[in-house]
């Protein structure tokens, strides 16, 4: 069986690493992949957003399943194009991927179907938005409507910060077209947790819980990033909370999308916050999270390829999805200066040394190969993931692995897993 995974980051490396363990022994391809992925799959020089290029490659190479992992190609309708060409694909169609692509759509969906979330208002006029900001309590949350690489959410502590956020998003277009509208919503206090779920539109299987660390520096300080590390399970996500989420959030969301004629097939990501008034949805994503994938998939015992095929063929109910009872922790090694300016092309050493421990896997995010040596090629460079019987054991192992990997100005948080 031939399987193509679209994307080239740490999430895609983790997906391919897991697919490589399948008893079906698939022949793996990645578009475009990265230097780490190249050890497990054939990397092809096609951008993840090149819909026509991916479809053509899949047709010409008789790919049996294409896994569309990142958000951008999902919003561009890559799954639709693959299916129209008679090809099997894993991931939501364009009309379902809007649950991530438009924050206005997702907020309106939750309001319509009574799914708990923060109160909000939507604006397409910056002056009206700024006027409204004079009436709200602080802190408050300002969001760019569309995709902004995980950076389009600003928690403003006062009116001046909120006004600046609106001007950045709507007037200066710092996130491009993602900022044509803004969502201004109440700031919720509580602990955040991420739960991803496999769904074929009829059956929904939540994955094990995870928590991530978005801020660049220890103690949740510094600018927001795409994610500096994750751990699974969350210490706070109890069986009772899980049952609350199933009845009030997970199943109602699947049902709501069906009622809207937007059946969701793929991975539905729930960004949750546990408040004094129950669990509420902060955001939806239409795909595996990054770096949540790096701690969730190492705990999956069921064949991932079998799950992907079952979702694509709408027979997920036939699959028994089983998880390991232990824990996993991922420490992201970033370039010095990330998420702002940083150097590229710096030699990386110590990956093999770290991976000599069977509990440790190093997932590549922003790497390239130059003269036989791995070099940095992005802001988030590597994710050092360790598994253990419990969180303490996994944290210890992850930092042992991180200490063995080095490149100039490497930066990583020292408190991952301590929330």
N, C-alpha and C positions, 0 to 999 in steps of 0.2 A: 504494500500500500504506500502511495506517495502522498505526503502531507506538506503543504506550504504554510508557513507562519509569516504573516505580514507584520513588519515592525523591526526595530533594531536596538532595543534598550534592555534594561535589566529584567523587565517583565517578560519580554519575548525570550530572553535567554532561559529564564526559569521554566516557561511553558515548554520550550524545546527540550530542556534537560529532563523534564518529566515525561514528555512524549517518547524520548529515547529509551525510557525504561519499560515501554509497553511490550507485552508479550507478542503483539502483532508485528514487532520489529519494522516499523515504518521507515521508508526512505525519506529523510527530512530535507526541506529547503527553507530558506529564509530570504525575505525581501524587505530591506537590504541586508539585515543581520548586522553583526559586529564581529570583532576579532575573537571574542570568547565563543560566540555562537558557531563560528567557523570550525571549531573542533568537533561539533556534533552534527552540523548540517551544511549543505551546499549553499553558500551565500550568492545571491544574484543581484546585480546592480540595478535594482528597480526601486524607486522611492516608494515609501509606504502610501503616499497620497496619489500615486500614478494608477488610477483605476483601470484605464485601458491597458496599461503595460502589465499589470498583475493578471487581468483576465486573459490576455493573449498568452502569457507565460503558462498559466494554468491549463489552457486549452492545448497548446502545443506540446506540453510535457505530460499530458494526461494525469493531472493532479487529481487524486481522489477526494481530498478534503482541503479547503483553504480556511485557515483560522485567521480572522481579521482582528488583531489585538488592540491597536491604538484607536483613540477617539476620532481623529480627523478622517481617516478613510471610511469609518462607519457613517459619519455625518454626510460624507460625499456619496453614499449609496453603493459602496463597493460590494456588499453582500447582494444587493438587488442585481447589480450587473453580472456577478458570478452566476446567480441563479437563472437569470435570463439567458445566459449562455449554456444552460444545462449542466452547470457545475455545482457540486455540493459545497456549502460554506457554513462556518460556525461564526455566529455573531448576529446582532439584530439588524433588521432592514432599516433603511433610512427613516421611515415614518415612525419607527419605534426608538431609534437612537436619539430622537429629538428630546427624550427625557433627560439626556445630558446636554444636548446641543443648545437648548433654550431653557434658561432658568425661569423665564416667564411661563413657559408651557408647564414645567414641572411644578411650580408653585400653584398655578391655576388648577392643575390636576389634583393636587393634594386638597386644595380648598373645596373643589367640586365633590370629591369622594370622601371627605371627612378624615383624611389621613393627617395625623398630628404633625404640625410644623410651626415655625415662627410666623407671627403676623407680619405683613409686608405691604408695600406699595410699589407700583411700576411707573417709571417716567421715561418719556422719549424727548423731553425738553429739559435742558440743564438748568434753566432759570427756575422752572417749576420745582425741580428736584431740590435745588438749593433753598428755595422758599420753604419747602416741606421740612427740610432739615432743621429749621428754626423752631419746629413744633415738637420734635421727638426728644426722648430721654437718651442719655449717653451712658456707656458706649452704645454705638449703633453700627450696623453692618451695611456696607455698600458693595454691591456686586455688579460686575460687568455681565451683561445678559448671556453672551456666548462663550465659546471656548477660549481660555486664556492661559493654557499650560499650567493650571493649578494656581495661578498667581493673581487672578482677577477678583479676589475677595479682600476687602480692606475693613478691618475693625477700627473704626474711628472713635477716639476717646473724647472728642469734643467737636463743636461745630466747625472750627477752622480745619481740623483734619478731614472731616466729612466733606466739606466744601471743596477742599483740595483734591479729594478722591474723585468726586463727581467731575471736576474740571479735567483731571488727568484722563479719566475714562471717556467722557463724552466730547470734550472740546479738543484736548491734545491727542486723543485716540492712541494712548500708550499701548492698548491691546487691540488696535486695529478695528475691524468691523465688529468685534465682540462687544464693543462699547457703544453701539447705536442706541441701546436702552440700558437703564440701570434698575436694579431691584434694591430698594432700601428696606431692610427688615429689622425686627427687634433683635437685640443681642440676648441670646440664651446662655445661662450659666449652668454648668454641669460638666460631667466627664464625657468625652467623645469616644465612640467606638465604631469600627467599620465591620460590617458583615456583608460578604459577597454571597451571591446565590446563583446556582445553576437553574435555569428554567427553560422549558420548551413551550411555555404559554399555557400548559395544562397542569404540569407538575412543577413544584418549586422546592429545591433542596438547598437550604442555607449551608454555607461553609462554616468552618470554625472561625470564631471572632478574632479580630486583630485591633491593635491601636498603633497609630503612627505619630511621629514627631515631625511637625512641619517647620518649626523655627530653625534657623541656621546654627544657633549656639545653645550651649547647656542652659538648663533651667527655663527652657522655652523662651529664650531671648533672641533678639536679632530679627532680620527679615524673614518672611515666609519663603519656603522653598518648595520644590516638588516632593520633598520628603527626605529626611535625614536618617530615618531608621524606623523599624517596626518590630512589634512582638506579638506573639500569639500563644496562648489565648489572652484575652483581656481578663484582668483580675476581677473586674466588676460585672461582667456579663454573665449573670446567673441563669439557672434554668427558668426561674420565674420571669425574668426579664425577657428571655428568649421566647417564652410562650406569649407574653404581651406583644412582642414584636410580630410574631407569626399571625396573631389574630387581628392586630390593629394596623400593621404596616405592610408586612411582606405579602401575604395573600391578597389583601385589598389592592395593593399596587398592581399585582399581576392581573387581577380581575378588572381593575380600572382601565388598564391598557387594552385588554380584550374588548371592553365595552366601547372604547374610543375607536375601535377598528385598527389598533396599532399593536397587535400581538407581539410580545417581546420574547425572542428566542436568543439565548446566549448567556452572558454573565451580567446580572443586575447587581449593582453595587449600592449598598445603603450606607450613607454617612449619617450616623445617629448621634444624638446627645441625650444623656440621661439627666432630666431636670426634676425639680421638686414636684412637677405636675405630670410626671410620666415621661416615657421615651418619645422624642420627636425627631423628624427627619430634617437634617441640615441640607443634604444634597443627595441626588442620585447620580451615578455614573453608569454608562452603558457598556462597561467592559471591566476586565480585571484592573484593580488598582496597582499603582507602582509607588512604593515598594511593598504593598501588602501581599502581592503575589509571592514574593520571595520568602514569606514566612508561612503562608497558607498552603501552597502546593507541596512543600516538603513534608507536611503532615497528612497528605492525602494517600490512602492505601489502595483505593480503587484505581484501575487503569484509566488515566485521563483521556486517552484516545477513545476508549469505549464510551465515556461520558459525552465527549464532543459529538461522536457519531449519533448517540441516542438523542441528544438535543436537536441536532440537524434533522433527524428523521422523526421527531416528535414521539419518541417512545421512552422518555426519561423515567417514567413510572416503572419500567421493567428493570432498572438498574438499582443496585444496592450501593449507596455511596458511604464508604467507611473511612473514618479518620483516626489517626494516631492520638493516643491520650496524653502524649508528652507536650513539649513546648518548642518554639522556634523563635530566634531573634536575628534580625538583620541590622548590621551597622553599615551605613553608607559612607564610603570614602569619597570625599569631594575635592575638587580643585580649590586651592587657596584663592579666596576672593569670591567664590560662588555664594549667592546667586547673581552677583554683579560681574565685574571683569575678572577673567582668569586666563592663564596661559594654557596652551595645548601642545601636544607633541613631547611631553616629558616622559622619560623611560620609567616603566613600572617594574619593580622587582619583588619577589617573595610570594607570588601567587601559589606556585607549586609547593612551597614550604608550608603555607597555610593549609592547603588542601591535603597535605600528608596525613592530617587527622581526619578519619572517616566521618566525624561529626560535623565537619566544616565544608561548605561549598562556597566558592567565590563566583558571584554572578556579575557578568560584564554589562555595564550600562553605556558609558562613554569611553570606549577604547578603540584603538586601531593597531595594526601590526606594521612595524617599520624595521626593515633589516633584521627580521627574526626576533624582534623584541616588542613586547606590548608597550604602547605609549598612550598617554591621555588624549582624549578626543572630545571631551564634554565637561559639563559642570559636575554632574554626579558620575563618577568614574566607575566605581565598583560597589557591590553590595556583599559584605561578608556575612553569610548566613550560617548559623549553628543550630543544631537540634540537641535537645537534652530531655531528661526525664521530667524536669520542671523548669520554670523560668530562671531560677537562680543558676542552674547548671548551664542553660543555654546562653545566658548573658555572659557567664565566665568564659565559655568556649568562644563566643563571638569576638570578645575583646582579645583573647589569646590569638585568634586568627588575624584580627585587624592589626595587631602589633607586628606581625611578621611581614605585612605588605607595606611597601614604601614607594613614594615618588616625591619629587621636590614640592614643598608647600602643601603636602597632603593635610586635609582637615576633616576631622570627624568628631561627633559629639561623644562625650564620655558617660552620658546618663541614659542611653537607650534601654528601654525595658523597665525603668524605675518609676514610671507613672503609677 
